[in-house]
């Protein structure tokens, strides 16, 4: 089991990491890409609109907060 998890973590660390966001319905996800051009023409699984990608560096993270009154809040920061 450990070797399977280790190989998944290793392969993910070799990928480009992006924050995927649908600007129509606000669906979002972490997205791992083999190359920096893999994100072309990706559609939202909920509304079928094109998804926007925000590239992240390997030492970056993001937090999502959704409030009824203020809406979607994203916070990007460096890992310590």
N, C-alpha and C positions, 0 to 999 in steps of 0.2 A: 504494500500500500504506500509506504513512504517513497519508494522509487517512482511510482506513478505520479504522486503529487509533486515531487521534486522535478520531474521532467516537464510537467505542465507549467510550474513556476518559471523554470528556465526558458521555456519557449515563449511565455508571456513577456519575460524581461527583454527578449530580443525584438519584440514588436514595438511599433509606434503606438502610443497611448493617446486617445483623444476623448473629449467629452462630446457626445452626440446629442443634439437638441433639435426637436421639431419646433419651428417657430409658429406653427399653426395651432397645435394642440398641447404643446409643452411636454410631450413625451421626451424622456431623456435616458441616457445610459452611458456606461463606460464602454469604449469601443477599442478593440485591439486590432491593429492592422499589420499585415506582413510588410507592406511598403507604404510610403507616404501618399501614394496615389490610389490606394484601394478604396478610398472613401467617395469616389466619384459616382454620382447617380444612385445613392442609397436612399430608399424611401422609408418613411415612417410606417411601422407595422399597424398603427391605429388609424391614420387618416390618409395614407398613401401620398403625402406631400414630400418633397425633398428634405433631407435632414442636413443641418449645418453642423460642421465639425470644428471644435476648438482644440487645436493640438496642445498637448501637455508634455512637459519635460519629464524625464524619469524621476526627478526629485520633487514633482509637484503633486498636489492633491486638491480635491474640491469637496465642499460641503454644500448640500442643498437644503433650503428651508422654504416651505410653502405655507403661507398664511392666507386665510380667507380675505382679509382686508388689504394687505400689502402685496400679495401675489408671490411670484417666484423670486427667491433671493439666492444667488450663487456666490460662494466665497472661494477664491483660489489662493493657495499659499504653498510655500516651500516646505518640504519635509525636513524635520530637524535631525 
